[in-house]
Amino acid sequence: MSSSDHLPTHYGPAENRNLKRHHTARYYGRRVKESLTTRVSKVICAIFLSGLFVLGAVAFILWLSLRPHRPRFFIENFSVPGLGQSNGFENVEIGFNVTARNSNQHIVFYYDSMTASVYYKDQQIGSSGVEGEFYQEPKNTTVISKVLSGATLTVNSQRWSEFTNDRDRGMVMFRLEITSIIRFKVFTWWESHSHHMHANCDATVGPDGMILATFKRKRCPLYFS
């Protein structure tokens, strides 16, 4: 056996070119696979972001078309007729007139019930239900009125004396609170949960027991709880 039989075998130029081609094919195959994965990920992200954009645009367009507004309450009248009379305490009455406005174009308000309470110096002096269940269509105004007297009022002689003392100073300050459970409905396909609504109307009357002009038709602050 010759010494050349024990030497390691070397590839010739042609074999080296084949090996290089094999290595290059695997390399580019891996690169193509990584490229495809990256492209698929980018496509998925693009689809997801496009979906979010479309949903956001639709929500914004709906908001612009609906232009949702809260109910708007205005106090039109408030009176304590007997305030200017010496014997007014014998037949105490407190009357009021409030308007509730739905200024929306496509939203309906559902009022489950409505109660009116009168406060003097932050103490309740009368309360009564004023409306049963009703719904208010878009672009609609509902008149809410009531006269509290007898058992619906808790005005004693001492309280009446406080009224007359304030009257002699030029005005008597009251607060009318309208409370209700309200729901909102958009067209026929979405309805909100029930919310407790509170509308607080400042009502100050003059010596004659009639609401002062600066308080008449004044918008009542409103909040939900």
Accessible surface in RSA format (square Angstrom, percent):
REM  Atomic radii and reference values for relative SASA: ProtOr
REM  Chains: A
REM  Algorithm: Lee & Richards
REM  Probe-radius: 1.40
REM  Slices: 20
REM RES _ NUM      All-atoms   Total-Side   Main-Chain    Non-polar    All polar
REM                ABS   REL    ABS   REL    ABS   REL    ABS   REL    ABS   REL
RES MET A   1   184.17  95.4  94.73  62.7  89.43 212.9 102.43  87.1  81.73 108.3
RES SER A   2    63.43  53.6  49.96  66.7  13.47  31.0  50.99 108.6  12.44  17.4
RES SER A   3    94.03  79.5  81.39 108.6  12.64  29.1  51.86 110.4  42.17  59.1
RES SER A   4    70.50  59.6  57.61  76.9  12.89  29.7  41.73  88.9  28.77  40.3
RES ASP A   5    90.32  63.3  57.23  57.0  33.09  78.2  19.23  45.3  71.09  70.9
RES HIS A   6   138.53  75.7 107.52  74.7  31.01  79.3  76.56  78.9  61.97  72.1
RES LEU A   7   121.07  67.4 107.90  77.2  13.17  33.1 107.99  75.8  13.09  35.2
RES PRO A   8    94.96  69.2  78.03  71.1  16.93  61.5  89.70  74.1   5.26  32.7
RES THR A   9   131.99  93.9 101.66 103.1  30.33  72.3  73.47  98.7  58.52  88.5
RES HIS A  10   152.27  83.2 126.09  87.6  26.19  67.0  89.28  92.0  62.99  73.3
RES TYR A  11   153.74  71.8 133.91  76.2  19.83  51.6  88.13  66.2  65.61  80.9
RES GLY A  12    24.81  30.6   0.00   N/A  24.81  30.6  21.34  58.6   3.48   7.8
RES PRO A  13   102.17  74.5  96.23  87.7   5.94  21.6 101.27  83.6   0.90   5.6
RES ALA A  14    50.05  46.0  47.55  73.4   2.50   5.7  47.99  67.6   2.05   5.4
RES GLU A  15    82.82  47.6  77.80  58.9   5.02  12.0  28.44  55.0  54.38  44.4
RES ASN A  16    65.73  45.3  64.73  62.5   1.00   2.4  15.72  37.8  50.01  48.3
RES ARG A  17   128.14  53.8 126.33  64.4   1.81   4.3  53.57  73.2  74.58  45.2
RES ASN A  18    86.20  59.4  80.12  77.4   6.08  14.6  26.64  64.1  59.55  57.6
RES LEU A  19   109.20  60.8 104.96  75.1   4.24  10.7 108.59  76.3   0.61   1.6
RES LYS A  20   145.87  71.2 141.99  87.1   3.88   9.2  88.62  79.8  57.25  61.0
RES ARG A  21   146.23  61.4 137.78  70.2   8.45  20.1  69.60  95.1  76.62  46.4
RES HIS A  22   107.01  58.5 101.42  70.5   5.59  14.3  71.52  73.7  35.49  41.3
RES HIS A  23   126.20  69.0 124.79  86.7   1.41   3.6  79.99  82.4  46.21  53.8
RES THR A  24    59.90  42.6  58.32  59.1   1.58   3.8  38.80  52.1  21.11  31.9
RES ALA A  25    65.95  60.6  48.45  74.8  17.50  39.8  57.48  80.9   8.48  22.5
RES ARG A  26   157.53  66.1 145.95  74.4  11.58  27.6  41.91  57.3 115.62  70.1
RES TYR A  27    86.07  40.2  85.43  48.6   0.65   1.7  58.54  44.0  27.53  33.9
RES TYR A  28   126.66  59.1 126.41  71.9   0.25   0.7  80.08  60.2  46.58  57.4
RES GLY A  29    40.10  49.4   0.00   N/A  40.10  49.4  32.39  88.9   7.71  17.3
RES ARG A  30   129.77  54.5 123.29  62.8   6.48  15.4  53.45  73.0  76.32  46.3
RES ARG A  31   126.12  53.0 123.23  62.8   2.89   6.9  27.14  37.1  98.98  60.0
RES VAL A  32    85.39  56.2  83.20  75.3   2.19   5.3  85.38  74.2   0.01   0.0
RES LYS A  33   148.30  72.3 146.03  89.6   2.27   5.4  90.93  81.8  57.37  61.1
RES GLU A  34    95.15  54.6  90.59  68.5   4.56  10.9  42.04  81.3  53.11  43.4
RES SER A  35    46.55  39.3  38.69  51.6   7.87  18.1  30.11  64.1  16.45  23.0
RES LEU A  36    98.77  55.0  98.73  70.6   0.04   0.1  98.77  69.4   0.00   0.0
RES THR A  37    83.12  59.1  77.96  79.0   5.17  12.3  63.77  85.7  19.35  29.3
RES THR A  38    68.01  48.4  63.82  64.7   4.20  10.0  42.64  57.3  25.37  38.4
RES ARG A  39   153.97  64.6 152.69  77.8   1.27   3.0  44.38  60.7 109.59  66.4
RES VAL A  40    85.82  56.5  84.53  76.5   1.28   3.1  85.82  74.6   0.00   0.0
RES SER A  41    53.66  45.3  50.85  67.9   2.81   6.5  30.18  64.3  23.48  32.9
RES LYS A  42   137.62  67.1 130.44  80.0   7.18  17.1  80.44  72.4  57.17  60.9
RES VAL A  43    85.15  56.0  82.47  74.7   2.68   6.5  85.14  74.0   0.01   0.0
RES ILE A  44   107.66  61.3 106.43  79.3   1.24   3.0 106.98  77.0   0.68   1.9
RES CYS A  45    73.16  55.3  70.54  78.7   2.62   6.2  19.32  49.0  53.83  58.0
RES ALA A  46    54.19  49.8  46.85  72.3   7.33  16.7  53.32  75.1   0.86   2.3
RES ILE A  47   116.61  66.4 111.42  83.0   5.19  12.5 114.12  82.2   2.48   6.7
RES PHE A  48   128.17  64.1 120.15  74.4   8.02  20.9 127.04  77.0   1.14   3.2
RES LEU A  49   111.91  62.3 107.35  76.8   4.56  11.5 107.67  75.6   4.24  11.4
RES SER A  50    63.13  53.3  57.23  76.4   5.90  13.6  33.80  72.0  29.33  41.1
RES GLY A  51    32.59  40.2   0.00   N/A  32.59  40.2  31.63  86.8   0.97   2.2
RES LEU A  52    91.97  51.2  83.59  59.8   8.39  21.1  83.85  58.9   8.12  21.9
RES PHE A  53   153.44  76.8 144.24  89.3   9.20  23.9 152.29  92.3   1.15   3.3
RES VAL A  54    83.97  55.3  82.92  75.1   1.05   2.5  83.97  73.0   0.00   0.0
RES LEU A  55   122.81  68.4 118.66  84.9   4.16  10.4 118.66  83.3   4.15  11.2
RES GLY A  56    40.19  49.6   0.00   N/A  40.19  49.6  34.89  95.7   5.30  11.9
RES ALA A  57    37.97  34.9  28.51  44.0   9.46  21.5  36.04  50.8   1.92   5.1
RES VAL A  58    73.47  48.3  72.82  65.9   0.65   1.6  73.44  63.8   0.02   0.1
RES ALA A  59    59.38  54.6  50.98  78.7   8.40  19.1  54.94  77.4   4.44  11.8
RES PHE A  60   117.08  58.6 112.45  69.7   4.62  12.0 116.71  70.8   0.37   1.1
RES ILE A  61   109.04  62.0 108.51  80.8   0.52   1.3 108.55  78.2   0.48   1.3
RES LEU A  62    73.39  40.9  73.39  52.5   0.00   0.0  73.39  51.5   0.00   0.0
RES TRP A  63   129.23  51.9 125.56  60.8   3.67   8.6 112.05  59.7  17.18  27.9
RES LEU A  64    77.87  43.4  67.40  48.2  10.47  26.3  67.59  47.5  10.27  27.6
RES SER A  65    58.59  49.5  39.68  53.0  18.91  43.6  45.89  97.7  12.70  17.8
RES LEU A  66    20.41  11.4  19.07  13.6   1.34   3.4  19.07  13.4   1.34   3.6
RES ARG A  67   125.19  52.6 123.49  62.9   1.70   4.0  28.82  39.4  96.37  58.4
RES PRO A  68    67.00  48.8  48.19  43.9  18.80  68.4  48.26  39.8  18.74 116.5
RES HIS A  69    69.60  38.0  58.69  40.8  10.91  27.9  39.23  40.4  30.37  35.3
RES ARG A  70   130.20  54.7 122.77  62.6   7.44  17.7  43.49  59.4  86.71  52.6
RES PRO A  71     1.93   1.4   0.09   0.1   1.84   6.7   0.09   0.1   1.84  11.4
RES ARG A  72    71.59  30.1  70.69  36.0   0.90   2.1   2.63   3.6  68.96  41.8
RES PHE A  73     0.39   0.2   0.00   0.0   0.39   1.0   0.00   0.0   0.39   1.1
RES PHE A  74    55.06  27.5  55.06  34.1   0.00   0.0  55.06  33.4   0.00   0.0
RES ILE A  75     1.31   0.7   1.31   1.0   0.00   0.0   1.31   0.9   0.00   0.0
RES GLU A  76    39.02  22.4  38.61  29.2   0.41   1.0  17.65  34.1  21.37  17.4
RES ASN A  77    52.75  36.4  52.75  51.0   0.00   0.0   9.81  23.6  42.94  41.5
RES PHE A  78     0.48   0.2   0.00   0.0   0.48   1.3   0.44   0.3   0.04   0.1
RES SER A  79    17.78  15.0  17.78  23.7   0.00   0.0   1.04   2.2  16.75  23.5
RES VAL A  80     0.38   0.2   0.38   0.3   0.00   0.0   0.38   0.3   0.00   0.0
RES PRO A  81    66.22  48.3  53.55  48.8  12.66  46.0  57.12  47.2   9.10  56.5
RES GLY A  82     8.03   9.9   0.00   N/A   8.03   9.9   5.63  15.5   2.40   5.4
RES LEU A  83     0.00   0.0   0.00   0.0   0.00   0.0   0.00   0.0   0.00   0.0
RES GLY A  84    50.20  61.9   0.00   N/A  50.20  61.9  16.44  45.1  33.76  75.6
RES GLN A  85    98.47  55.1  92.79  67.8   5.68  13.5  31.19  66.4  67.28  51.0
RES SER A  86   123.32 104.2  77.90 104.0  45.42 104.6  58.50 124.6  64.82  90.8
RES ASN A  87    83.11  57.3  74.78  72.3   8.32  20.0  22.21  53.5  60.89  58.9
RES GLY A  88     3.31   4.1   0.00   N/A   3.31   4.1   3.01   8.2   0.30   0.7
RES PHE A  89    75.31  37.7  69.94  43.3   5.37  14.0  69.94  42.4   5.37  15.4
RES GLU A  90   127.42  73.2  94.41  71.4  33.00  78.6  39.90  77.2  87.51  71.5
RES ASN A  91   120.54  83.1 104.66 101.1  15.88  38.2  35.16  84.6  85.37  82.5
RES VAL A  92    18.69  12.3  10.56   9.6   8.13  19.6  11.19   9.7   7.50  20.3
RES GLU A  93    72.09  41.4  71.42  54.0   0.67   1.6   7.90  15.3  64.19  52.4
RES ILE A  94     0.00   0.0   0.00   0.0   0.00   0.0   0.00   0.0   0.00   0.0
RES GLY A  95     9.89  12.2   0.00   N/A   9.89  12.2   9.11  25.0   0.78   1.7
RES PHE A  96     9.93   5.0   0.00   0.0   9.93  25.9   2.86   1.7   7.07  20.2
RES ASN A  97    48.20  33.2  48.20  46.6   0.00   0.0   6.20  14.9  42.00  40.6
RES VAL A  98     0.00   0.0   0.00   0.0   0.00   0.0   0.00   0.0   0.00   0.0
RES THR A  99    20.80  14.8  20.80  21.1   0.00   0.0  16.31  21.9   4.49   6.8
RES ALA A 100     0.07   0.1   0.07   0.1   0.00   0.0   0.07   0.1   0.00   0.0
RES ARG A 101    75.06  31.5  75.00  38.2   0.05   0.1  19.02  26.0  56.04  34.0
RES ASN A 102     0.00   0.0   0.00   0.0   0.00   0.0   0.00   0.0   0.00   0.0
RES SER A 103    16.50  13.9  12.34  16.5   4.16   9.6  12.34  26.3   4.16   5.8
RES ASN A 104     1.35   0.9   0.01   0.0   1.34   3.2   1.34   3.2   0.01   0.0
RES GLN A 105   111.32  62.3  95.45  69.8  15.87  37.8  21.28  45.3  90.04  68.3
RES HIS A 106    63.04  34.5  56.97  39.6   6.07  15.5  39.84  41.1  23.20  27.0
RES ILE A 107    10.57   6.0  10.57   7.9   0.00   0.0  10.57   7.6   0.00   0.0
RES VAL A 108    24.86  16.4  24.86  22.5   0.00   0.0  24.86  21.6   0.00   0.0
RES PHE A 109     0.22   0.1   0.22   0.1   0.00   0.0   0.22   0.1   0.00   0.0
RES TYR A 110    59.11  27.6  59.11  33.6   0.00   0.0  33.75  25.4  25.36  31.3
RES TYR A 111     2.03   0.9   0.04   0.0   1.99   5.2   0.08   0.1   1.95   2.4
RES ASP A 112    37.86  26.5  35.37  35.2   2.49   5.9  13.53  31.8  24.33  24.3
RES SER A 113    55.00  46.5  54.95  73.3   0.04   0.1  32.06  68.3  22.94  32.1
RES MET A 114     2.64   1.4   0.00   0.0   2.64   6.3   0.57   0.5   2.07   2.7
RES THR A 115    48.99  34.8  48.69  49.4   0.31   0.7  22.27  29.9  26.72  40.4
RES ALA A 116     0.00   0.0   0.00   0.0   0.00   0.0   0.00   0.0   0.00   0.0
RES SER A 117     9.99   8.4   9.99  13.3   0.00   0.0   0.27   0.6   9.72  13.6
RES VAL A 118     0.00   0.0   0.00   0.0   0.00   0.0   0.00   0.0   0.00   0.0
RES TYR A 119    37.16  17.3  36.29  20.6   0.87   2.3  15.87  11.9  21.28  26.2
RES TYR A 120     2.16   1.0   1.95   1.1   0.21   0.5   2.16   1.6   0.00   0.0
RES LYS A 121   133.08  64.9 100.47  61.6  32.61  77.6  80.75  72.7  52.33  55.7
RES ASP A 122   120.48  84.4  95.42  95.0  25.05  59.2  27.46  64.6  93.02  92.8
RES GLN A 123    98.63  55.2  94.82  69.3   3.81   9.1  29.79  63.4  68.85  52.2
RES GLN A 124    92.94  52.0  68.62  50.1  24.32  57.9  17.63  37.5  75.31  57.1
RES ILE A 125     2.36   1.3   2.36   1.8   0.00   0.0   2.36   1.7   0.00   0.0
RES GLY A 126     3.63   4.5   0.00   N/A   3.63   4.5   2.97   8.2   0.66   1.5
RES SER A 127    40.08  33.9  26.63  35.5  13.45  31.0  15.79  33.6  24.30  34.0
RES SER A 128    17.94  15.2   8.51  11.4   9.42  21.7   9.60  20.4   8.34  11.7
RES GLY A 129    48.37  59.7   0.00   N/A  48.37  59.7  27.21  74.7  21.17  47.4
RES VAL A 130    21.63  14.2   0.00   0.0  21.63  52.1   3.78   3.3  17.85  48.4
RES GLU A 131    61.37  35.2  47.56  36.0  13.81  32.9   6.63  12.8  54.75  44.7
RES GLY A 132    49.61  61.2   0.00   N/A  49.61  61.2  36.30  99.6  13.31  29.8
RES GLU A 133   144.99  83.2 114.72  86.8  30.27  72.1  33.48  64.8 111.51  91.0
RES PHE A 134    46.09  23.1  32.38  20.1  13.71  35.7  44.13  26.8   1.97   5.6
RES TYR A 135   122.02  57.0 104.88  59.7  17.14  44.6  69.08  51.9  52.94  65.3
RES GLN A 136     1.73   1.0   0.06   0.0   1.67   4.0   1.67   3.6   0.06   0.0
RES GLU A 137    90.22  51.8  88.92  67.3   1.30   3.1  20.73  40.1  69.49  56.7
RES PRO A 138    41.22  30.0  29.53  26.9  11.70  42.5  29.53  24.4  11.70  72.7
RES LYS A 139   111.08  54.2  89.64  55.0  21.44  51.0  53.49  48.1  57.59  61.3
RES ASN A 140    58.06  40.0  55.94  54.1   2.11   5.1   3.93   9.5  54.13  52.3
RES THR A 141    65.50  46.6  41.06  41.6  24.44  58.3  32.79  44.0  32.71  49.5
RES THR A 142    30.42  21.6  26.82  27.2   3.60   8.6  23.65  31.8   6.77  10.2
RES VAL A 143    87.41  57.5  70.39  63.7  17.02  41.0  70.39  61.2  17.02  46.2
RES ILE A 144     0.06   0.0   0.05   0.0   0.00   0.0   0.06   0.0   0.00   0.0
RES SER A 145    63.67  53.8  47.76  63.7  15.91  36.7  13.89  29.6  49.78  69.7
RES LYS A 146    72.56  35.4  64.23  39.4   8.32  19.8  23.50  21.2  49.06  52.3
RES VAL A 147    86.43  56.9  70.66  64.0  15.76  38.0  70.66  61.4  15.76  42.8
RES LEU A 148     0.00   0.0   0.00   0.0   0.00   0.0   0.00   0.0   0.00   0.0
RES SER A 149    45.04  38.1  38.18  51.0   6.85  15.8   7.99  17.0  37.05  51.9
RES GLY A 150    60.49  74.6   0.00   N/A  60.49  74.6  45.29 124.3  15.20  34.0
RES ALA A 151   109.83 101.0  67.02 103.4  42.81  97.4  79.24 111.6  30.59  81.0
RES THR A 152    44.75  31.8  38.06  38.6   6.69  15.9  42.56  57.2   2.19   3.3
RES LEU A 153    17.57   9.8   4.73   3.4  12.84  32.3   4.73   3.3  12.84  34.6
RES THR A 154    98.70  70.2  76.35  77.4  22.35  53.3  79.69 107.0  19.01  28.7
RES VAL A 155    20.03  13.2   0.94   0.8  19.09  46.0   1.66   1.4  18.37  49.8
RES ASN A 156    87.78  60.5  83.28  80.5   4.50  10.8  35.09  84.4  52.70  50.9
RES SER A 157    70.66  59.7  66.69  89.0   3.97   9.1  34.79  74.1  35.87  50.2
RES GLN A 158   128.54  71.9 122.91  89.8   5.63  13.4  41.47  88.3  87.08  66.0
RES ARG A 159    45.04  18.9  43.93  22.4   1.10   2.6   4.04   5.5  41.00  24.8
RES TRP A 160    16.25   6.5  16.25   7.9   0.00   0.0  13.15   7.0   3.11   5.0
RES SER A 161    56.32  47.6  54.58  72.8   1.73   4.0  26.11  55.6  30.21  42.3
RES GLU A 162    44.21  25.4  42.43  32.1   1.78   4.2  19.78  38.3  24.43  19.9
RES PHE A 163     0.00   0.0   0.00   0.0   0.00   0.0   0.00   0.0   0.00   0.0
RES THR A 164    26.50  18.9  26.50  26.9   0.00   0.0  16.24  21.8  10.27  15.5
RES ASN A 165    76.50  52.8  73.21  70.7   3.29   7.9   9.59  23.1  66.92  64.7
RES ASP A 166    24.35  17.1  23.92  23.8   0.44   1.0   5.70  13.4  18.65  18.6
RES ARG A 167    52.40  22.0  49.85  25.4   2.55   6.1   7.33  10.0  45.07  27.3
RES ASP A 168   107.81  75.5  70.05  69.7  37.76  89.3  34.40  80.9  73.41  73.2
RES ARG A 169   183.56  77.1 144.29  73.6  39.26  93.5  71.61  97.9 111.95  67.8
RES GLY A 170    30.13  37.2   0.00   N/A  30.13  37.2  23.14  63.5   6.99  15.7
RES MET A 171    92.09  47.7  87.49  57.9   4.60  10.9  68.60  58.3  23.49  31.1
RES VAL A 172     0.21   0.1   0.00   0.0   0.21   0.5   0.21   0.2   0.00   0.0
RES MET A 173   124.09  64.3 118.56  78.5   5.53  13.2  83.59  71.1  40.50  53.7
RES PHE A 174     7.94   4.0   0.00   0.0   7.94  20.7   2.94   1.8   5.00  14.3
RES ARG A 175    62.99  26.4  62.75  32.0   0.24   0.6  30.83  42.1  32.16  19.5
RES LEU A 176     0.00   0.0   0.00   0.0   0.00   0.0   0.00   0.0   0.00   0.0
RES GLU A 177    20.03  11.5  19.87  15.0   0.15   0.4   0.00   0.0  20.03  16.4
RES ILE A 178     0.00   0.0   0.00   0.0   0.00   0.0   0.00   0.0   0.00   0.0
RES THR A 179    36.40  25.9  35.25  35.7   1.14   2.7  22.86  30.7  13.53  20.5
RES SER A 180     8.34   7.1   0.00   0.0   8.34  19.2   6.86  14.6   1.48   2.1
RES ILE A 181    55.13  31.4  55.09  41.0   0.04   0.1  55.09  39.7   0.04   0.1
RES ILE A 182     0.00   0.0   0.00   0.0   0.00   0.0   0.00   0.0   0.00   0.0
RES ARG A 183    62.58  26.3  62.58  31.9   0.00   0.0  13.55  18.5  49.03  29.7
RES PHE A 184    37.47  18.7  37.47  23.2   0.00   0.0  37.47  22.7   0.00   0.0
RES LYS A 185    51.78  25.3  51.78  31.8   0.00   0.0   8.96   8.1  42.82  45.6
RES VAL A 186     8.81   5.8   8.81   8.0   0.00   0.0   8.81   7.7   0.00   0.0
RES PHE A 187    90.34  45.2  73.73  45.7  16.61  43.2  84.04  51.0   6.30  18.0
RES THR A 188   123.04  87.5  98.24  99.6  24.81  59.1  69.92  93.9  53.13  80.3
RES TRP A 189   150.21  60.3 115.99  56.1  34.22  80.3 115.42  61.5  34.79  56.4
RES TRP A 190   127.90  51.3 121.98  59.0   5.91  13.9  99.64  53.1  28.25  45.8
RES GLU A 191    76.92  44.2  51.49  39.0  25.42  60.5  20.22  39.1  56.69  46.3
RES SER A 192    15.88  13.4   6.92   9.2   8.96  20.6   9.49  20.2   6.39   8.9
RES HIS A 193   157.99  86.3 151.78 105.5   6.21  15.9 103.21 106.4  54.78  63.7
RES SER A 194    62.62  52.9  38.36  51.2  24.25  55.9  22.33  47.5  40.29  56.4
RES HIS A 195    65.44  35.8  64.06  44.5   1.38   3.5  40.05  41.3  25.38  29.5
RES HIS A 196    97.13  53.1  97.13  67.5   0.00   0.0  51.88  53.5  45.25  52.7
RES MET A 197     0.45   0.2   0.00   0.0   0.45   1.1   0.00   0.0   0.45   0.6
RES HIS A 198    34.84  19.0  34.84  24.2   0.00   0.0  32.33  33.3   2.50   2.9
RES ALA A 199     0.00   0.0   0.00   0.0   0.00   0.0   0.00   0.0   0.00   0.0
RES ASN A 200    29.44  20.3  28.16  27.2   1.28   3.1  11.82  28.4  17.62  17.0
RES CYS A 201     0.84   0.6   0.00   0.0   0.84   2.0   0.84   2.1   0.00   0.0
RES ASP A 202    70.98  49.7  66.00  65.7   4.99  11.8  10.59  24.9  60.39  60.2
RES ALA A 203     0.00   0.0   0.00   0.0   0.00   0.0   0.00   0.0   0.00   0.0
RES THR A 204     1.96   1.4   1.96   2.0   0.00   0.0   0.20   0.3   1.76   2.7
RES VAL A 205     0.00   0.0   0.00   0.0   0.00   0.0   0.00   0.0   0.00   0.0
RES GLY A 206     1.06   1.3   0.00   N/A   1.06   1.3   1.06   2.9   0.00   0.0
RES PRO A 207    73.76  53.8  70.80  64.5   2.95  10.7  71.06  58.7   2.70  16.8
RES ASP A 208    90.20  63.2  74.43  74.1  15.77  37.3  43.54 102.5  46.66  46.5
RES GLY A 209     0.00   0.0   0.00   N/A   0.00   0.0   0.00   0.0   0.00   0.0
RES MET A 210    84.79  43.9  83.50  55.3   1.29   3.1  69.21  58.8  15.58  20.6
RES ILE A 211    17.22   9.8   3.26   2.4  13.95  33.6   3.26   2.4  13.95  37.9
RES LEU A 212    50.97  28.4  48.93  35.0   2.04   5.1  50.97  35.8   0.00   0.0
RES ALA A 213    90.72  83.4  67.39 104.0  23.33  53.1  70.65  99.5  20.07  53.2
RES THR A 214   114.07  81.1  86.76  88.0  27.31  65.1  88.79 119.3  25.28  38.2
RES PHE A 215    40.64  20.3  40.64  25.2   0.00   0.0  40.64  24.6   0.00   0.0
RES LYS A 216    81.65  39.8  67.84  41.6  13.81  32.9  21.27  19.1  60.39  64.3
RES ARG A 217   157.01  65.9 141.37  72.1  15.64  37.2  48.74  66.6 108.26  65.6
RES LYS A 218    98.39  48.0  91.78  56.3   6.61  15.7  63.67  57.3  34.71  37.0
RES ARG A 219   126.19  53.0 111.53  56.9  14.66  34.9  39.64  54.2  86.55  52.5
RES CYS A 220     4.01   3.0   0.57   0.6   3.44   8.1   0.76   1.9   3.25   3.5
RES PRO A 221    93.23  67.9  80.47  73.4  12.76  46.4  92.77  76.6   0.46   2.9
RES LEU A 222    28.39  15.8   8.41   6.0  19.98  50.2   8.65   6.1  19.74  53.1
RES TYR A 223   104.22  48.7 104.00  59.2   0.23   0.6  76.64  57.6  27.58  34.0
RES PHE A 224    55.72  27.9  30.31  18.8  25.41  66.1  30.47  18.5  25.24  72.3
RES SER A 225    88.68  74.9  40.47  54.0  48.22 111.1  69.46 147.9  19.23  26.9
END  Absolute sums over single chains surface
CHAIN  1 A    14598.2      12456.7       2141.5       8598.1       6000.1
END  Absolute sums over all chains
TOTAL         14598.2      12456.7       2141.5       8598.1       6000.1
